[in-house]
Amino acid sequence: MKQIETKDNSLTFYNEEVDETYHSTSGAIEESFKKFAIPACDTLNKVKSILKMESISILDMYYGLGYNTLAIIYYLKESLKYTGEIKVVAIEKDPNIIEVAKGIKLDVKEYPLLDEYYDKLKQNKFNVTFFVTDAYDALEKIHSRFDIVMYDSFSPAKKPELWTPEIFRLIKKLCEEYCVLTTYSCARVVKDSLKEAGFYRYDGPKVGRRSPATIATTFEITT
Ligand SMILES: C[S@@+](CC[C@H](N)C(=O)[O-])C[C@H]1O[C@@H](n2cnc3c(N)ncnc32)[C@H](O)[C@@H]1O
């Protein structure tokens, strides 16, 4: 697999079969923090004080190199100073990409302790449960409930079956009463599928390109 250094100095890969990279080339780690982890936590914090939660449950859909899980654990612990339990369930069909992550070192100025966290993640020192199988299969098998879902499939053009109302309905069934889903895509089909599944949808941050990410919630944001 071809390795690509992105603009924040973190690595990503190019998947030939899908003809897409695993992350934005404008900054792979930046994307994980700014489109997934930070908006998910900050949106949840609007309705539920994260610091008062004994534990927080996160669904990482499409774990890949694990950057989104890494970013959210780092953000919760280092930025929000969250000391409760962080439980992650990660879905990823391809065991090879999880292996590839083991050879990666991260050196990103903005997050000085990131590589230490990444080492711990690779050594299974955080509470991460893996489902190494197809997303639909995994979602049928999971019985936990989640406060946060990070949804990072390859694009709707390349993987239309992963952006359907059906898949978002399966996810919604696993959501806590107050749950936030973040995704990088703002494509019409994504917003329509989320709506059909019963999520409220809001524009997420614009990072590295003009169009915004998407934040979907099980609750209406009134402010
Ligand atoms: C955009 S990448 C995810 C990047 C990842 N979030 C990260 O931070 O490295 C999409 C991932 O979806 C996985 N994938 C593709 N089809 C899948 C499916 N049907 N079920 C589960 N995972 C799938 C791919 O193997 C790939 O790792």
PDBQT file of the ligand as one rigid body, heavy atoms in Angstrom, charges set to zero:
ROOT
HETATM    1  C1  LIG A 301     -11.683   5.934   5.505  1.00  0.00    +0.000 C 
HETATM    2  S1  LIG A 301     -11.073   4.435   6.120  1.00  0.00    +0.000 S 
HETATM    3  C2  LIG A 301     -11.145   4.629   7.885  1.00  0.00    +0.000 C 
HETATM    4  C3  LIG A 301     -10.004   5.406   8.449  1.00  0.00    +0.000 C 
HETATM    5  C4  LIG A 301      -9.929   5.289   9.953  1.00  0.00    +0.000 C 
HETATM    6  N1  LIG A 301     -11.075   5.887  10.613  1.00  0.00    +0.000 N 
HETATM    7  C5  LIG A 301      -8.623   5.835  10.502  1.00  0.00    +0.000 C 
HETATM    8  O1  LIG A 301      -8.641   6.794  11.312  1.00  0.00    +0.000 OA
HETATM    9  O2  LIG A 301      -7.579   5.325  10.119  1.00  0.00    +0.000 OA
HETATM   10  C6  LIG A 301     -12.433   3.318   5.849  1.00  0.00    +0.000 C 
HETATM   11  C7  LIG A 301     -12.230   1.954   6.455  1.00  0.00    +0.000 C 
HETATM   12  O3  LIG A 301     -13.432   1.183   6.241  1.00  0.00    +0.000 OA
HETATM   13  C8  LIG A 301     -13.067  -0.182   6.135  1.00  0.00    +0.000 C 
HETATM   14  N2  LIG A 301     -14.191  -0.883   5.487  1.00  0.00    +0.000 N 
HETATM   15  C9  LIG A 301     -14.532  -0.852   4.180  1.00  0.00    +0.000 A 
HETATM   16  N3  LIG A 301     -15.663  -1.561   3.968  1.00  0.00    +0.000 NA
HETATM   17  C10 LIG A 301     -16.064  -2.037   5.184  1.00  0.00    +0.000 A 
HETATM   18  C11 LIG A 301     -17.159  -2.810   5.621  1.00  0.00    +0.000 A 
HETATM   19  N4  LIG A 301     -18.093  -3.248   4.752  1.00  0.00    +0.000 N 
HETATM   20  N5  LIG A 301     -17.256  -3.129   6.921  1.00  0.00    +0.000 NA
HETATM   21  C12 LIG A 301     -16.305  -2.715   7.800  1.00  0.00    +0.000 A 
HETATM   22  N6  LIG A 301     -15.232  -1.952   7.443  1.00  0.00    +0.000 NA
HETATM   23  C13 LIG A 301     -15.112  -1.614   6.155  1.00  0.00    +0.000 A 
HETATM   24  C14 LIG A 301     -11.798  -0.132   5.312  1.00  0.00    +0.000 C 
HETATM   25  O4  LIG A 301     -11.036  -1.305   5.464  1.00  0.00    +0.000 OA
HETATM   26  C15 LIG A 301     -11.114   1.124   5.855  1.00  0.00    +0.000 C 
HETATM   27  O5  LIG A 301     -10.186   0.804   6.845  1.00  0.00    +0.000 OA
ENDROOT
TORSDOF 0
